[in-house]
Amino acid sequence: MIDVDGYRPNVGIVLLNADGRLFWARRINRDGWQFPQGGMRSDETPLEAMYRELEEETGLAAHHVEVICATHGWLRYRLPNRYVRHHQRPTCIGQKQVWFLLKLVGDEDALKLDASEKPEFDLWRWVDFWYPAAHVVNFKRQVYERALRHFAPLVEDLFGVQLGSLPPRDEAGSPPTGPRDGRAAA
């Protein structure tokens, strides 16, 4: 499903653990890391799509999470020209997303990356709040920054912490430090 402007409706998921760290996963057979996300079906609301994608990509069901907040309206990103399939009609030039902030209320042992027939991720870890905005592929960076900025005050209130602002990037586009105490699971 692609809208008249060429954007595919999509949902994104920011999942918090009990320590306020974020679920960060590696795409299967690739070196790219990202938040869970996926396209909406024409008969789904964003919330319904989010629960379906959550279960497909992480194995978590609705009872494993608490929905804290969602972004208002669509956050859009354009695909680099090399990823646009110009021969397909309608042509998809990017994605428009509603982002959800979730808190894991179940045990992290419920995370199952192979819960669907075609797993999307092969590795995951918990990372600091701003880490994903600096480490996602460049064309998604602005959307990640907008979603995280929207959620930051809620996370600060929820956990009684000061997250500060998005850290500056070094000349290579990376933040000065990587994930600390990153936990990975296959």
Disulfide bonds with the S-S distance in Angstrom:
none
